[in-house]
Amino acid sequence: MLQLPEKVKVVSKEGSRAVFEIAPLMPGYGATIANPLRRILLSSMKGAAVTSIKIKGVEHEFSTIPGVLEDVIEIILNVKKLRFKIHGDGPVKINIEAKGEKSVTGKDIILTSDIELINEDQHIATLTDKKSVFSMELEIEKGVGYVPVEQQRKDKLPIGVIAIDAIFSPVKVVNFSVDEMRVGQRIDYNKVTLEVETDGSIEPEQALKNAAEIIADHFKIISDIDVPEVKGSKPVKPAKEKKEPKAKKKK
């Protein structure tokens, strides 16, 4: 029988980073298991991200804002780093209202009950004058992976609304290594050490569980393939040996 892992062990956990150990695995199964887990973790996890913004007094992303140090493109880059968790289906619209000479961060966002900001210290913009006024609306949606503006369903946006590339994936880092280990008399079994770091909107354990379930769902479809029954075949009679013609006697 094939050797299956006994269980997934959490080797260490610090904040939103965890190291897991999957063992023992049959020789050659380490990379076979770890590679698809890594791909799914990085590309197929659900998350929330800002998909559009609207800044008061700004019509497009190439504008500058009086009394604000950063231009709109720099502000967009900062907004992309904001990490949210939506309690519900979304989308959710939230606002920032800031005045005076100050650094605008995630703490200045006016949140609603159905959304949570993970990194409230994230810098957004710098107001350089006591009379500076900064007003921005953000739309946050749920999604999977990375979705550029071109692939988003943002038809006929109102004037001043700027669509931005959405980084939905809550998983930031996935690394793994495969080492050999002893099982009984054999020393070529595999042990996978898997490192997973998230943005804090999901626990590493939950991310790993979700990735494994996605893979299992795909293989379940394959394992449900209809297999035709093999009917018993009739025994094949041995072929009759051909008798060679007797040679004629010479007169």
LORO-256519 format. One record per atom (N, C-alpha, C): x, y, z; residue in one letter. Coordinates in steps of 0.02 Angstrom, whole numbers, padded with zeros to 5 digits, always signed. Layout:
// LORO-256519
XYZA/...
// end
This chain:
// LORO-256519
+00042-00060+00000M/+00000+00000+00000M/+00043+00063+00000M/+00015+00117-00029L/+00051+00180-00028L/+00051+00210+00042L/+00109+00239+00060Q/+00115+00271+00125Q/+00083+00340+00123Q/+00035+00353+00167L/+00003+00418+00172L/+00031+00457+00232L/+00031+00524+00228P/+00055+00563+00285P/+00012+00549+00347P/+00044+00548+00405E/+00007+00537+00467E/-00038+00596+00483E/-00011+00657+00477K/-00049+00719+00486K/-00004+00778+00465K/-00036+00836+00458V/+00002+00897+00442V/+00021+00930+00509V/+00085+00939+00519K/+00111+00966+00581K/+00128+01040+00573K/+00106+01081+00621V/+00125+01152+00621V/+00191+01157+00659V/+00245+01169+00622V/+00311+01173+00652V/+00320+01237+00691V/+00297+01293+00662S/+00302+01358+00696S/+00247+01404+00671S/+00229+01453+00713K/+00177+01501+00695K/+00195+01568+00726K/+00199+01620+00683E/+00214+01687+00708E/+00172+01736+00668E/+00122+01765+00699G/+00078+01812+00664G/+00041+01777+00608G/+00049+01804+00548S/+00015+01776+00489S/+00061+01731+00449S/+00115+01708+00480R/+00162+01663+00446R/+00165+01597+00484R/+00162+01541+00448A/+00165+01475+00479A/+00207+01429+00436A/+00240+01381+00470V/+00279+01330+00436V/+00248+01262+00451V/+00233+01225+00399F/+00200+01159+00406F/+00248+01103+00384F/+00235+01044+00411E/+00273+00985+00392E/+00224+00930+00371E/+00234+00905+00310I/+00191+00851+00284I/+00234+00790+00274I/+00222+00737+00314A/+00264+00677+00311A/+00228+00619+00346A/+00249+00557+00331P/+00296+00539+00277P/+00260+00531+00211P/+00296+00541+00157L/+00269+00534+00089L/+00311+00483+00051L/+00279+00448+00006M/+00315+00400-00036M/+00371+00435-00075M/+00425+00400-00091P/+00479+00430-00130P/+00452+00463-00194P/+00471+00526-00204G/+00449+00563-00264G/+00384+00600-00255G/+00348+00587-00200Y/+00284+00619-00190Y/+00289+00689-00159Y/+00347+00707-00133G/+00355+00772-00101G/+00340+00830-00147G/+00376+00833-00203A/+00365+00887-00252A/+00296+00881-00285A/+00274+00818-00294T/+00208+00806-00325T/+00152+00837-00283T/+00159+00835-00217I/+00109+00864-00172I/+00120+00939-00163I/+00182+00960-00153A/+00197+01029-00135A/+00187+01078-00193A/+00206+01059-00253N/+00201+01105-00311N/+00130+01129-00323N/+00080+01085-00330P/+00012+01110-00341P/-00015+01149-00282P/+00003+01131-00221L/-00018+01170-00163L/+00007+01241-00167L/+00070+01249-00186R/+00100+01316-00192R/+00065+01356-00247R/+00052+01325-00304R/+00019+01360-00360R/-00051+01384-00340R/-00089+01339-00308I/-00157+01357-00288I/-00157+01411-00235I/-00112+01406-00186L/-00108+01455-00133L/-00095+01525-00161L/-00051+01530-00211L/-00032+01595-00238L/-00082+01622-00289L/-00119+01579-00322S/-00160+01602-00378S/-00235+01597-00368S/-00258+01556-00321S/-00329+01539-00321S/-00365+01550-00254S/-00335+01588-00209M/-00367+01603-00146M/-00412+01664-00151M/-00470+01661-00119K/-00517+01717-00119K/-00494+01771-00070K/-00504+01833-00090G/-00486+01889-00046G/-00525+01951-00066G/-00508+02007-00034A/-00541+02071-00049A/-00489+02123-00067A/-00508+02167-00113A/-00461+02218-00136A/-00499+02279-00162A/-00465+02336-00162V/-00493+02397-00190V/-00494+02390-00266V/-00551+02402-00297T/-00556+02396-00370T/-00566+02463-00405T/-00586+02514-00367S/-00592+02581-00396S/-00590+02633-00341S/-00570+02694-00360I/-00568+02750-00313I/-00597+02812-00346I/-00619+02859-00305K/-00642+02924-00330K/-00617+02977-00282K/-00572+03020-00306I/-00544+03073-00265I/-00577+03139-00284I/-00600+03176-00235K/-00635+03239-00249K/-00588+03288-00285K/-00612+03315-00341G/-00573+03363-00380G/-00526+03331-00430G/-00528+03264-00437V/-00483+03229-00483V/-00525+03194-00536V/-00505+03202-00600E/-00541+03171-00655E/-00507+03109-00682E/-00440+03105-00676H/-00404+03047-00703H/-00340+03036-00662H/-00308+02978-00676E/-00250+02957-00635E/-00187+02998-00646E/-00187+03042-00697F/-00127+03082-00710F/-00132+03152-00680F/-00180+03161-00636S/-00190+03226-00605S/-00145+03235-00544S/-00138+03297-00523T/-00106+03313-00459T/-00158+03346-00415T/-00148+03341-00350I/-00197+03368-00303I/-00165+03424-00263I/-00193+03485-00264P/-00165+03540-00225P/-00160+03523-00151P/-00101+03537-00122G/-00092+03524-00051G/-00077+03453-00033G/-00067+03410-00084V/-00051+03339-00073V/+00017+03324-00105V/+00062+03295-00067L/+00129+03281-00092L/+00129+03231-00149L/+00093+03176-00142E/+00093+03123-00192E/+00046+03141-00250E/+00064+03117-00310D/+00017+03123-00366D/-00032+03065-00362D/-00081+03063-00407V/-00134+03013-00403V/-00106+02942-00413V/-00058+02934-00458I/-00029+02868-00470I/+00004+02841-00407I/+00040+02884-00371E/+00071+02862-00308E/+00018+02843-00256E/-00035+02881-00254I/-00090+02865-00207I/-00121+02798-00224I/-00130+02785-00289I/-00158+02720-00311I/-00113+02663-00288I/-00047+02671-00296L/+00000+02619-00276L/-00006+02606-00201L/-00015+02658-00161N/-00024+02650-00089N/-00090+02616-00072N/-00142+02635-00108V/-00209+02606-00096V/-00209+02531-00111V/-00171+02510-00161K/-00168+02439-00179K/-00141+02397-00121K/-00102+02428-00077K/-00072+02392-00021K/-00120+02383+00038K/-00177+02417+00036L/-00227+02409+00089L/-00257+02339+00085L/-00262+02306+00142R/-00289+02238+00144R/-00353+02236+00186R/-00405+02210+00155F/-00471+02210+00186F/-00499+02139+00195F/-00548+02135+00238K/-00587+02074+00247K/-00660+02093+00247K/-00698+02068+00197I/-00768+02085+00191I/-00811+02032+00225I/-00857+02054+00268H/-00903+02008+00301H/-00969+02009+00262H/-00972+01967+00212G/-01030+01967+00167G/-01006+01958+00095G/-01051+01973+00049D/-01034+01963-00022D/-01000+02023-00054D/-01014+02084-00028G/-00986+02143-00060G/-01023+02159-00125G/-01003+02211-00162P/-00949+02257-00146P/-00967+02305-00090P/-00915+02339-00063V/-00925+02387-00009V/-00891+02452-00027V/-00925+02508-00013K/-00896+02574-00025K/-00882+02608+00042K/-00820+02635+00048I/-00800+02669+00109I/-00766+02735+00090I/-00756+02778+00139N/-00730+02846+00124N/-00673+02865+00170N/-00634+02913+00144I/-00581+02946+00184I/-00595+03021+00182I/-00596+03052+00240E/-00603+03124+00245E/-00547+03149+00290E/-00501+03189+00262A/-00444+03213+00301A/-00432+03287+00287A/-00411+03323+00339K/-00397+03395+00332K/-00332+03412+00369K/-00301+03467+00347G/-00243+03492+00382G/-00178+03459+00362G/-00125+03480+00392E/-00058+03454+00377E/-00048+03389+00415E/-00048+03333+00378K/-00044+03268+00411K/-00028+03213+00361K/-00013+03154+00388S/-00005+03093+00348S/-00070+03055+00350S/-00098+03042+00291V/-00161+03004+00286V/-00145+02930+00283V/-00173+02891+00329T/-00161+02819+00332T/-00228+02782+00333T/-00223+02717+00340G/-00283+02676+00344G/-00327+02694+00403G/-00298+02724+00455K/-00337+02744+00514K/-00388+02798+00498K/-00376+02834+00443D/-00422+02887+00423D/-00481+02862+00382D/-00482+02798+00367I/-00538+02769+00328I/-00598+02760+00374I/-00656+02782+00350I/-00719+02774+00387I/-00749+02707+00367I/-00743+02658+00411L/-00764+02589+00396L/-00838+02579+00412L/-00868+02531+00378T/-00936+02510+00393T/-00933+02443+00430T/-00991+02420+00453S/-00992+02359+00494S/-00976+02295+00455S/-00980+02299+00389D/-00970+02238+00349D/-00901+02233+00318D/-00854+02274+00343I/-00786+02270+00316I/-00735+02283+00371I/-00678+02251+00365E/-00624+02257+00415E/-00559+02274+00379E/-00521+02323+00405L/-00456+02341+00377L/-00402+02307+00417L/-00358+02270+00383I/-00306+02231+00417I/-00246+02275+00436I/-00223+02316+00388N/-00162+02356+00399N/-00178+02430+00402N/-00204+02452+00458E/-00227+02521+00465E/-00170+02572+00466E/-00108+02550+00474D/-00051+02596+00473D/-00025+02609+00403D/-00054+02578+00352Q/-00031+02587+00284Q/-00038+02661+00263Q/+00017+02690+00238H/+00017+02760+00216H/-00020+02767+00150H/-00060+02820+00143I/-00098+02832+00082I/-00077+02896+00048I/-00073+02951+00086A/-00054+03016+00056A/-00028+03062+00111A/+00006+03116+00089T/+00033+03165+00135T/+00004+03234+00120T/-00031+03263+00168L/-00059+03330+00160L/-00007+03380+00184L/+00010+03428+00142T/+00068+03472+00155T/+00049+03541+00180T/-00016+03555+00185D/-00037+03623+00204D/-00094+03618+00256D/-00096+03667+00299K/-00148+03668+00351K/-00218+03674+00320K/-00221+03701+00259K/-00286+03709+00226K/-00301+03650+00178K/-00257+03600+00177S/-00267+03543+00132S/-00330+03504+00151S/-00365+03482+00099V/-00425+03441+00108V/-00419+03380+00062V/-00429+03321+00090F/-00423+03260+00050F/-00486+03217+00061F/-00521+03204+00007S/-00583+03164+00011S/-00581+03110-00043S/-00588+03048-00022M/-00584+02992-00070M/-00634+02938-00053M/-00664+02910-00104E/-00709+02853-00097E/-00675+02791-00127E/-00679+02736-00091L/-00648+02673-00114L/-00703+02620-00121L/-00699+02581-00174E/-00743+02524-00182E/-00703+02460-00174E/-00725+02416-00130I/-00690+02354-00116I/-00734+02296-00137I/-00705+02248-00172E/-00742+02190-00195E/-00705+02126-00176E/-00742+02071-00179K/-00711+02005-00170K/-00690+01978-00238K/-00637+01938-00237G/-00614+01907-00299G/-00561+01855-00286G/-00530+01832-00340V/-00479+01780-00336V/-00417+01802-00374V/-00359+01793-00343G/-00296+01806-00378G/-00284+01879-00394G/-00256+01891-00454Y/-00240+01958-00477Y/-00282+01973-00539Y/-00319+02028-00539V/-00362+02046-00595V/-00345+02117-00618V/-00314+02124-00678P/-00299+02191-00704P/-00362+02227-00724P/-00356+02293-00733V/-00413+02334-00750V/-00449+02309-00812V/-00410+02286-00862E/-00438+02264-00926E/-00486+02206-00918E/-00478+02166-00866Q/-00520+02107-00856Q/-00577+02119-00806Q/-00580+02179-00779Q/-00633+02194-00731Q/-00696+02218-00768Q/-00753+02203-00739R/-00816+02225-00769R/-00832+02296-00743R/-00799+02344-00773K/-00807+02414-00753K/-00829+02455-00814K/-00886+02438-00842D/-00910+02473-00902D/-00941+02541-00883D/-00922+02591-00924K/-00951+02658-00918K/-00948+02685-00847K/-00887+02692-00822L/-00878+02719-00755L/-00897+02793-00753L/-00926+02817-00699P/-00941+02889-00693P/-00877+02930-00697P/-00883+02993-00717I/-00825+03037-00721I/-00792+03043-00652I/-00727+03035-00650G/-00690+03040-00587G/-00677+02974-00553G/-00713+02922-00572V/-00701+02855-00543V/-00644+02821-00581V/-00593+02801-00546I/-00534+02770-00576I/-00530+02697-00557I/-00534+02653-00606A/-00526+02581-00593A/-00453+02565-00584A/-00437+02519-00538I/-00367+02501-00526I/-00360+02425-00526I/-00299+02403-00541D/-00284+02331-00540D/-00297+02304-00469D/-00329+02247-00466A/-00349+02219-00400A/-00306+02159-00383A/-00274+02163-00324I/-00235+02106-00298I/-00278+02074-00244I/-00318+02024-00263F/-00363+01992-00215F/-00328+01941-00171F/-00276+01910-00196S/-00245+01854-00161S/-00222+01874-00091S/-00245+01838-00039P/-00224+01853+00029P/-00159+01819+00049P/-00131+01778+00004V/-00069+01742+00018V/-00011+01780-00012V/+00038+01797+00029K/+00095+01837+00007K/+00155+01795-00013K/+00169+01743+00027V/+00230+01703+00016V/+00214+01629+00025V/+00239+01588-00020V/+00236+01515-00012V/+00303+01486-00034V/+00337+01452+00011N/+00400+01418-00005N/+00396+01347+00022N/+00432+01302-00012F/+00434+01234+00014F/+00502+01202+00000F/+00517+01151+00039S/+00577+01110+00027S/+00558+01037+00037S/+00592+00993+00002V/+00580+00922+00007V/+00644+00888+00031V/+00639+00852+00086D/+00697+00816+00114D/+00681+00742+00120D/+00733+00702+00121E/+00724+00630+00130E/+00721+00613+00204E/+00684+00560+00220M/+00677+00539+00290M/+00674+00463+00293M/+00685+00436+00353R/+00685+00364+00362R/+00615+00340+00382R/+00593+00288+00350V/+00532+00252+00369V/+00549+00178+00368V/+00553+00148+00427G/+00574+00078+00431G/+00646+00070+00408G/+00656+00027+00360Q/+00724+00015+00334Q/+00741+00060+00275Q/+00692+00098+00251R/+00704+00141+00193R/+00720+00212+00215R/+00765+00244+00178I/+00786+00312+00195I/+00769+00362+00140I/+00728+00341+00091D/+00713+00384+00035D/+00642+00411+00034D/+00607+00406+00091Y/+00541+00436+00095Y/+00547+00512+00097Y/+00493+00548+00080N/+00495+00621+00075N/+00462+00655+00134N/+00490+00713+00152K/+00460+00758+00202K/+00456+00827+00171K/+00397+00856+00169V/+00387+00923+00141V/+00383+00974+00198V/+00424+01026+00194T/+00419+01083+00239T/+00391+01142+00199T/+00333+01166+00220L/+00296+01216+00181L/+00287+01280+00222L/+00310+01336+00195E/+00303+01401+00228E/+00247+01441+00194E/+00199+01465+00233V/+00144+01505+00206V/+00137+01569+00246V/+00137+01626+00210E/+00126+01691+00243E/+00068+01726+00208E/+00020+01750+00248T/-00038+01784+00221T/-00036+01859+00239T/-00086+01896+00214D/-00089+01967+00230D/-00125+01981+00296D/-00146+01928+00330G/-00181+01936+00394G/-00256+01931+00389G/-00283+01932+00328S/-00356+01926+00320S/-00379+01853+00324S/-00332+01807+00321I/-00347+01736+00328I/-00288+01702+00364I/-00302+01653+00405E/-00249+01617+00440E/-00213+01571+00391E/-00147+01561+00400P/-00110+01515+00355P/-00140+01445+00354P/-00164+01421+00412E/-00194+01354+00415E/-00256+01350+00371E/-00297+01403+00373Q/-00358+01403+00333Q/-00342+01407+00259Q/-00290+01446+00242A/-00269+01452+00172A/-00247+01384+00145A/-00207+01348+00185L/-00183+01282+00164L/-00242+01234+00157L/-00288+01236+00203K/-00348+01193+00200K/-00388+01208+00137K/-00398+01272+00122N/-00436+01291+00062N/-00402+01267-00002N/-00336+01274-00004A/-00298+01253-00064A/-00305+01178-00074A/-00299+01140-00020A/-00305+01067-00024A/-00375+01046-00048A/-00426+01083-00025E/-00495+01067-00044E/-00507+01081-00118E/-00476+01135-00144I/-00483+01151-00215I/-00453+01095-00258I/-00393+01072-00238I/-00361+01017-00274I/-00404+00954-00270I/-00428+00939-00209A/-00469+00878-00199A/-00532+00880-00241A/-00564+00939-00247D/-00625+00945-00287D/-00611+00929-00360D/-00554+00951-00385H/-00536+00937-00455H/-00524+00862-00466H/-00487+00832-00420F/-00473+00760-00427F/-00536+00718-00416F/-00583+00744-00376K/-00646+00708-00366K/-00684+00700-00432K/-00683+00753-00473I/-00716+00750-00538I/-00684+00696-00581I/-00617+00693-00579I/-00581+00643-00619I/-00596+00573-00593I/-00598+00566-00527S/-00608+00499-00497S/-00680+00474-00508S/-00726+00520-00525D/-00795+00500-00537D/-00808+00480-00610D/-00755+00472-00649I/-00763+00453-00719I/-00800+00386-00724I/-00844+00381-00773D/-00880+00318-00785D/-00833+00266-00814D/-00829+00210-00781V/-00786+00156-00804V/-00830+00100-00831V/-00823+00083-00895P/-00865+00029-00924P/-00848-00038-00893P/-00900-00079-00883E/-00889-00145-00856E/-00855-00189-00908E/-00809-00229-00885V/-00775-00276-00930V/-00812-00342-00928V/-00845-00359-00982K/-00883-00422-00985K/-00837-00481-00996K/-00856-00537-00968G/-00815-00597-00976G/-00811-00617-01049G/-00752-00631-01073S/-00743-00650-01143S/-00743-00726-01151S/-00765-00749-01208K/-00767-00820-01222K/-00696-00847-01229K/-00685-00907-01205P/-00618-00936-01213P/-00602-00946-01287P/-00543-00929-01303V/-00521-00936-01373V/-00495-01006-01385V/-00524-01040-01435K/-00502-01107-01451K/-00434-01104-01485K/-00391-01150-01467P/-00325-01150-01500P/-00332-01166-01574P/-00293-01133-01614A/-00297-01144-01686A/-00273-01214-01704A/-00307-01245-01752K/-00288-01312-01774K/-00221-01309-01811K/-00181-01357-01796E/-00116-01360-01830E/-00127-01383-01902E/-00097-01348-01947K/-00101-01367-02018K/-00052-01423-02032K/-00080-01476-02062K/-00037-01532-02081K/-00002-01517-02146K/+00062-01526-02144E/+00100-01515-02205E/+00086-01571-02255E/+00077-01555-02319P/+00065-01607-02370P/+00124-01655-02376P/+00107-01719-02384K/+00160-01769-02391K/+00196-01762-02457K/+00259-01770-02454A/+00299-01765-02516A/+00286-01825-02561A/+00277-01812-02626K/+00265-01866-02674K/+00328-01906-02686K/+00317-01972-02691K/+00375-02016-02704K/+00395-02011-02777K/+00458-02009-02788K/+00484-02008-02856K/+00482-02078-02886K/+00460-02081-02949K/+00457-02146-02983K/+00526-02164-03007K/
// end
